[in-house]
Amino acid sequence: MDIEATTARDGSAIVTIDGTPQRKITATGLEDARAQVVAIAKDHAAASGQNATLTASDPEGVWTVIVTPDGDLLDPDQAAV
């Protein structure tokens, strides 16, 4: 499962799962939006029972992590998807 999130400095974000926009986030700021994105990714990984690749972009950069069904966040180089 591939999850992509694009977050703006104002706390708005769009979360896309496997190419389909799933959710729009309106948070109080960038940090809150990041936390909500991670929570959504953890929920979807847990529900599917599979690792998910989360690629998150915001004004400060782009990050990719593996989200496990147990809710762990792993470096992609250290995890098999």
N, C-alpha and C positions, 0 to 999 in steps of 0.2 A: 504494500500500500504506500502510495506517495502522497504526502501532505505538504502543501505549499501555503505559506502565509506571507502576506505583504502588509506591513504595519507602517502607519504614518506617525509622525512626531506627536500629533494631537490625540493619539490613542485609538484611532480608527484602524480597522484591519479587515482583510478579506481572507478567509480560509478556504482553500481548494483541496478536495480529496480526489485523487485519481483523475484529475483534469476537470472536475465538475465543481463550480463554486458551491459551497455548502453553508457558509455562515458569514455574516458581517458582524464585526465586533465594534462596539462603541464604548471605550473605556475612558478612565479619567486621565490617562497619560500613557506614555510609551511603556513604562515598566509594568503597569497594570495590564495593558494589551498583550505584552509578551507572556505574562503569567497565564492569561486566558487562552492564548494560543497553545501553550504547552499543555494545559489542562484538557483542551479539546483533543489534542494529539494522543494524550495518555488514554482518554476515554475510548477513542476509536481503536487504538492498539489493543486495549483490554477487551473490547466488544468483539473484535475480529479474532483474537487469540494469536495474532501475528505481529511481528515487528513492523514498524512503520518508519519510513524515511521522512523526516521533517526538515524541510528547507525553509528557513525564515529569513526574510529580508526586511530591513528597516533603514532609517536614515544613517545608521552607524555601520552598516555592513550586511553581509550575508553569512548565515551559519547553517550547517547541515549536521543533524544528529540522528541517531537511531533511537526510536522510542519502543521499548519492549512492552509486551502485554502486562508485565509486572509493574510498569511505570518507571523503569529505569531509563536514564538518558545516557547513551553511549556514543563515543567517538566512532564515526563510520569505519575508520581504519582498524578498529578493535572488535568489530561486530560483524557477524555474517547475517545478511538480511534474508 
